[in-house]
Amino acid sequence: GIQGIVDAYRQVLPQIRLYGPTNFSPIINHVARFAAQSVQQGTAAHYYILLVITDGEITDLDQTRQAIVDASKLPMSIIIVGVGEADF
């Protein structure tokens, strides 16, 4: 659930170093491939939720927009949460 996500985020945050560039299209396309594969295999019971927590502005904005459009007909949701003081 949501609390599990928050707990995992709080646990791992002290162990990672956040830095740029902030490219979202590769991970969106990666998850979209899983969703597309499940559609092709007829396993429509699978639904994918990609949660991206970022501390920086998107540096591949055009590619990210296209990846979102491409994924929009797949069984997946994309949630992007900005943390910190960057202009999201």
Stockholm file with secondary structure:
# STOCKHOLM 1.0

chainA/1-88         GIQGIVDAYRQVLPQIRLYGPTNFSPIINHVARFAAQSVQQGTAAHYYILLVITDGEITDLDQTRQAIVDASKLPMSIIIVGVGEADF
#=GR chainA/1-88 SS CHHHHHHHHHHHGGGCCCCSCCCCHHHHHHHHHHHHHHHHTTCTTCCEEEEEEESSCCSCHHHHHHHHHHHTTSSEEEEEEECSSSCC
#=GC SS_cons        CHHHHHHHHHHHGGGCCCCSCCCCHHHHHHHHHHHHHHHHTTCTTCCEEEEEEESSCCSCHHHHHHHHHHHTTSSEEEEEEECSSSCC
//
